[in-house]
Amino acid sequence: MRGSRAAGLVVVALAAVLAGCGSSGTQAGGYTYEKTLTVYSDLPLQGPQGGLMTSINDGEVLALEQAHARGQDRNVSIAMINDAQQTAGGWDRETTSHAAEAAGQDIDAVAYIGDFDSAATAISLPLINENDILQVSPASPYVGLTDANPLDQTGEPAVYYPSGHRTFARLLPSDVEEASATASFMRSLGVRRVYLLSDTASVSAPYDGVIARMLASDAPSRGVDVAGAADVDTARSAQPSAYAAIAAKIAQRHADAVLLGAAPDGGAQALWQELHAELPGAKLFAPSTLATAAFLGSLATAAGSTYVTSPILPLGQYPAAAQVVLGEYRHAFGSAPTAYSLYGYEAMASVLAAIQRAGKNAHNRLSVVDSYFHLGVRRSVIGAYRISQSTGDTSLASFAGYRVGSAGELIELRRLSG
């Protein structure tokens, strides 16, 4: 399949997209001018999560090619953009912005799959929304993107919707659900006192750090006391010794657990090592944003003290339809799928369902948005779920509680609910 993609798909490099846009645009009301419909996909295909992001892309491709094979009556193509930094890897602010602008200026664009990280979606969403384009994220759990919450930044979530109507949906549950599941996980493991750390590094704040603040209100109701809370800037250093003072402070508070809300950068890895060195008996809790192979594989002796809450479940726990798709993925790409492949597959499949539901009005972007939010319950490869018409949140609320093995692998201990 990799060699035959060009027959059914349009794969566009970012430079080509930008060069081809010219002065084209959309009419009021979300109309496009052409018969061809393009679904954009923007993910960081290089860096620490490059492999997982590629598996999401491949899931999208598989869903689209299968739709074409079934004789879908509308010409739908995919434009895949890599918004990763070419040197350090990971998503790049400027490239993400350019990708969203390119989609908005493309008269054929009908939907946008992405972004993955909440901070990236905070950049792309207003640009996509002002052009009436449906946006579906495989992740982006930051609550402020969809819901009014006491921990939101000023103006959220309205600031992300300059058009005045909702165009965004996500397939993974929000931080609100994850905080609740994490509090339950802590209690089940016998945690009595937890110290909460929120990362203030510019790439993370407040999107990845807010989980710690949410847990501050959830933990006491589950019988877990909050020993203290602090902000920490993981951009300051990638040396463990730089975090000796905060680790010592936590030790003085007699916490038997620590949670860090952060992005999986070198500073977070260094902080983790220092926490384990200073509190060798404490349980260290990582939210789903830290559940990357690069981060978990860097933990060394701290792995045995590390626990992860994630909505990404073991492959065998997805429904029968998922097992079929996973087999088709292996055959098509000659490589092992990941659970993320299923979220890419469903992101594309749900977009195509909205296009089909819109029928002869599928050339109207707002009709596709409306169709998406009225799909009802989808019995999909990621489970049965419904997208809230008012917020864009998924009804999925299942999590797995993992411990980390010596090689960084995730070993499931509990099934949890948000």
N, C-alpha and C positions, 0 to 999 in steps of 0.2 A: 504493500500500500504506500509506503514512503516514496517509492519511485513513481507512483501514478497519481499523486495528489493534484498535480497541475491540471489533470483532465477535469476534475470536478470542483476545484477550488481556485480562488485567487489569493495567493500569498504575497503580501505587500511589505516591503521594507519601509521603515519610517521615512527615509529620505524621499523615496518615490511617492509616498502618500502626500507629503508636504509639497513636493514639486508639482503634483498633478491637481492640486485643489484650485489654484487660480482664484477667481473671484466668485466661484459658485457658492450657493447657499440654499437656504430653505425658505419656503413661503410661510406666512403666518398660518398657524393652525397645524403645522407639522407636515405639510405635504412635501413629497420629493417629486422630481421631474421625470425620472427614468423608470423603466420596468425592472431593471436589475436591483435587487436588494442586497446590501452588504452588512454583515455582522462583523463588527470590530472586536478583536480580543487583545487586551493589553496586559501583559504579565512580565515580570523580571525573569528572563530565561537564562540568565547567567548568575554566578555568585553562589552563596551557600544553599539557596533553595532552588537553584536552576533545574535540577533533576525533577523535583516535585512540580515546578511550574510547567515544565515540558510535558509532564504526564497529564496536567490539566488541559493544556493545548491539544494533546493527542486525543483526549476524551471528547473535546469539542469537535475535532476533525472526524472522529469515528461516528458521532451522532449525525453530523451533516452528510457524510458519505452514505450512511445507511438510509437517510431520508431521501437522498437522490436516487439510490438504488430502488426505493419503493415507488419511484415515479412522482415525486413531489412536483406539483404543477406550477411552481413559481421558481424563478431563477434566483437562488440565494447563494452568495459567495461569502468567504471569510477573509478578512484582512488581519493578519497576525503581526502584532508589534511587540518588539522586545524593548522594554523601558529600563533595562538594567544598565548600570554604569559599565562602561567597557573595560575599566581597569579593576576597581575594587569589587564590582558586582553588587547585587542588590538594586532595588528600584531607585531611579533618579528623579528628583523633583522636576527639573526642566523638561526631561524627556517625557515624563508622564503628562505634563501640561500640554506639550506639543501634540502628543497622541490624542488627547481629548479634543483639542482644537481641530486637529485633522479630521476626526470623526464628525465633528459638528459642521465642518465646511464641505464634507463630501455629500453631494446631493443624493447619493444612493444609500447612505448609512441609515439603517433602521433600528439597530441595537448595538450595544457595547457590553461585552463581557469583561469585567474587571472593576476596580483593581483588586488585588489580593490583600495588601496591607491597608489598614484603616487610614493611615496617614496619606497614602497615595490616593485612596478614594476621596478623601477630603479635598484634594486638589482637583481631581477629574470630575466629580459629581456636579458642581455648579456649572461647569462648562458644558457637560453633556445635557444637563437639565434645561439650560436656557435654549437649547436647540431641539427640545421635545423628544429626545431619544431615550428609549428604554435602556436602562442600565441594570445588569444583573451581576452581582459579585459572588464568587464562590466562597468568600470569607468575609473580611472587614467587619469584625464584631463590635466596633466602637459604638456605644449606645447613642451618642449624640448625632449620629448620621440619620437616625430614624425617629427617636423618641425624645420627648421633653423629660428631663431628669434633673434633679438637684445638682448633679455633678457635671452637667453640660457646661460648655463654654457659652459666653454671652451670645444670644441670638440663635443657638442651635435648637432644633434642627432646621429652622426656616432659612438660615443663611445658605444652606446647600441647595435650596429650591427657588432660585430667582424667578422662575416662570410662574410660581405660585401653585403648582400642582406636583404631585409625587410621581416620579419616574424611576425610582430606585427600589430594588429588592435584593435581599441577600439570602443565601442558601444555608448558612450556618447561624446558629442562635447567637444572640448578642451577649455582651459582657454581663448584663443583668442575670441571665440564665447561668452563665459560667460561674459567677461569684456564688450563687446559691448552691450549685453543684459542688464547688470547691469547699465550701463551708461544711457540707455534709461529708465530704471525703475526709477532711481533717478530723471531724468528730469520730468517724468510723475507725480511724487509725489511733485514737486515743490522745489526740492533741488537746492540751489544756490552755496553753498560752502561746499566741502567735504574734510575731512582730511583722509589720507590713511596710514594705519599701516600694515607693513609686519612682520610676525613672523620670528625670527631667531633661534628659538629652533631647536636643531639638528634633531629631527624627522621630522620637518616641512620644514626647509630651504633646498633648495629654492622652493620646490615643491608646498607647500600650500600658500606661501607668494607672489608668483609672480603675482597673480591676482591683487593685489594692484598696483603693478608697471605698469601693463598693463592698468589699469583704469586711471592712470595718463595721458596717451596719448589719451584715448577715451573720458574722461569726458568733456574736453573743447570743443570738436567738437559737443557735445550735449547741450552746454550752461551751463555746470556745472563747476565752477572754482575750482581749486585745492588749498585749503587753506594751505596745507603743507603735508609733508610725513615724516615718521620716521620708523625706525626698532624697534622692541620690542621683548624681549625674554620671552616668557610665561613659560619657564622652571624654571625661577628664583624663582617663588613663586606662591602659590595658595591662597594668601591673597590679597584682594582688595587694602589694603593700600599700597602694594608694587608698585602699578601703579598710585599712586596719582600724582606724578610729571608729567608723560606724559599726564594724563587727564587734569591737570591744564594748561599745555602748549597748548593743543588743544583748551581749552576754551578761552584762550587769542587770538587765531587766528580767533575767531568768526565763527567757522564752524557750519553749521546747520545739518551736517551729518558726520558720521565716518564709514569707512569700514575697517574691520580687515581680512587680509588673514592669516589663521592659521588653525591648527588642533584642534579638539574639546577636549582639555585637561583641567585640573583644572585651569591652569594659564589663559587660554583664558576665562574661566567662571569668574574668579576673575577680570580680566581686564574689562570685559563687565559690571560687577556690578559697578566698579569704574567710568567707562565712563558715565553710566546712572546717577550716583549720582552727578557727576560734571557738566554734561550737560543734565539736565532732559528734556529739550525741543528738543534735537537733535535726529534725526533718526539714528539708528544704523543698518548698513547693513552687513549681513552675507552671504558669498558665499556658494556654495553647500557643501563645505567641512565641514562647521559648522552645516549643516542641519541634525543633529542627534537628536534622541529623548532625549538622556541624556543631551546634551547641551541645547537644546531649553526648556526642562523641568526644567532646573536649573535657568532660567532667572528671575523668580519671578516678581517684579514690572517693570523690564526692558523689559518684554515681549511685552508690549504695544508700545514700541518704536522700536521694532526690525522688520526688513524686510529681506526677503530671496529671492535670485535668484537661481533657480534650474532647471536643465533639466528634473528632475523627475516630471512628471505631475500628476494631480489627476487621479485616476483610470478610471473614466468615460470618459476621453479624449483620451484614447487609442482606436485603431480601433476595429471593430466588432470581428475580430479573437482573439483579446486579451480578450474580454469579455467571449468568449467560454472557453479559456484556464484558466481564473480566476475561472470559475465555476468548471472546471475539477480539478483544484488545491484544491479547497475547499472539493470536494468529495474525492479526493485521500488522503489528509493529515489531514482532519478534523480540519483545522485551516484556519484563514483568510489570503489570500495572500497579498502581498504588490506590489507596482509597481516594486520593485527590483526583484520580482519573474519573471516578464516578461523578464528582461534583462538576468537573468540566463537561462531562457527557450530559448531565442533567441541565446545566446552564444553557447549553445549546439546544437540547431537546425541548426545554420549556419555552425558549425564544421561538423556535419553529412552531410550537403548538399555538403560540400567540399570533404568529403570522398567519397560520392556517385558519384560526378562529376569526381573524379580521377579514378573511376572504378578499373580496374585490376592493376593500378599503385598506388593504395591507400597504399600499403606497403612501398612506397617511400615517405619520409617526404616532400621532396621538391616538389613533384607532388601535395601533399595535400595543401601545401602553395600556389602554383601557382593556383590551383583550387579555393582556397578561394578568392584570389584577382581577380578572373575572374567570380565570381558569378553574377556580374551585379546588377541590382536593385532587392532588396529583399522586397517583400510586406509581412512584418512580424508583429508580435504582438506588436512591439514597433514603427511601422510605416514603410512607404516605405523609403528605404535608399540605398545608395551605399557606399562601402568602396573604398577610393582612392588607386589606385594601386601604386602610388608613395610615399604616406606617411602612409597609414593605418588609416587615419582619416575617420570618418563617415560624411555623408552629412546631417545628422540630425542637426537641429539648432533651435529647438523650446525650449523655456523656459517658466516657470511660475514665476510671481512675487507674492510673498506671504507676508502677515503680520502674526505675531505670536500671537495666542490667549493666554489667561491667563493660560491655562494648558499646553502650549507648542505646541498646534496644529497649523498646517499651514492652513491659510485661503487665498485662491487665490484672488488676486486683478487684475492682468493683465496677458495677454498672450504676450510673448516677442519673438523676433527673434535675433539671433546672427548676 
